[in-house]
Amino acid sequence: MLSNILSYLQLAVAYVRLNLNAHLEYRGAFITQVGAMILNNTIWIVFWCLFFTRFPVLRGWTIQDVITLWAITSAGFGLAHAIYGNAWSLTNLIVLGQLDVWMSYPRTLLPHLLLGQMNATSWGDLLFGYGVYVFFVKPDIVHFGTFAVLTISTAALFVGFSVLTGSLSFYLGNSEGLTQQWRNSLITFSTYPPTLFEGWVKVLLYTLIPAGFVSYLPVAALQKVSLIQTLLAVFGSSLVLFIGVGVFYYGVRRYSSGNLMDMRG
């Protein structure tokens, strides 16, 4: 088991290096995309700062809590899709019959497939998340360590959710519209304080749109440095990842080959 994990980590590092080098072949475009994403996220932080100058507390949440919320969401999303970029493109890969290439490799299909591409703008999210957390919150070593763990947990949730929603194409045909709407809902709800939502909406935040494991639990864990809240966040993320993997492999049985004969080097 340990040797398999180490082998996969080596594969992941190799893919990240190769994909990053490929993007850096067009260094100007890569830097522009990263910078544009950082700027986009910064505008939202400015909005919230202006909001809290007028309303210092929002149902118990302060500006520091909202910045932490944005930091953990951005860093988790960025880490997920900077490494596993094909998770975001899974719908098209299925619809166009392009899984054939990945099925020809000796490695396990899904882990290898997800590493195949890198989302350039996600590096902007990752850098923004860590940068804004360190600059505004100024965490001590314990808070920063907890933040790093929760970033990985959130990244696992985003990967699992992207796989889950992307795998709908196995069952519904071209589900790109539904997939994008569902993913955007998760991102949107994850960037607003959960105290704004009540009743059945809050139930959705821990089930159909699992934003509670991205927003409320990680922020609560960082507020109190709570091991229980951290473990609950990790459990929720692991569950979403497990469901996504299960839906993908069950859907592979229904996959129609695109009869692609080329190999990736």
Order of alpha helices (4+ residues) and beta strands (2+ residues): alpha-alpha-alpha-alpha-alpha-alpha-alpha-alpha-alpha-alpha-alpha-alpha-alpha
